[in-house]
Amino acid sequence: MVNNTQPNYATFNVTGCKSTFYVSYMKSYSTFGTASLVFNKAGTKQKVEKMLISRWDKSKGSGRYPEVTRFDDAQFSTLTVSLLPDEDDDKRAFKILEVQCV
């Protein structure tokens, strides 16, 4: 996902997943910014939101980073990952590698 292009989000159908969500994304010391992770319940305005920060210290290099989120009884219909805008040109990208129910 890159700023100044549309769309800058990805939505996944997670209807069958009831407890554990796995999102893998690239972390790097350059190029990547922050994204929001929003779980939505169908037919309601209920949602759960988290932040995914893909920038880290240069000494760590670049690599795949897993984010595991657990719920007692999720009942979500969609999961949306959206790149958050940033004034810094160097933070206008976010790379999702994998989304799955585990």
Summary of the structure (lengths in Angstrom):
residues: 102
radius of gyration: 14.1
end to end distance: 24.2
largest distance: 45.1
contacts: 282
relative contact order: 0.41
helix: 6%
strand: 50%
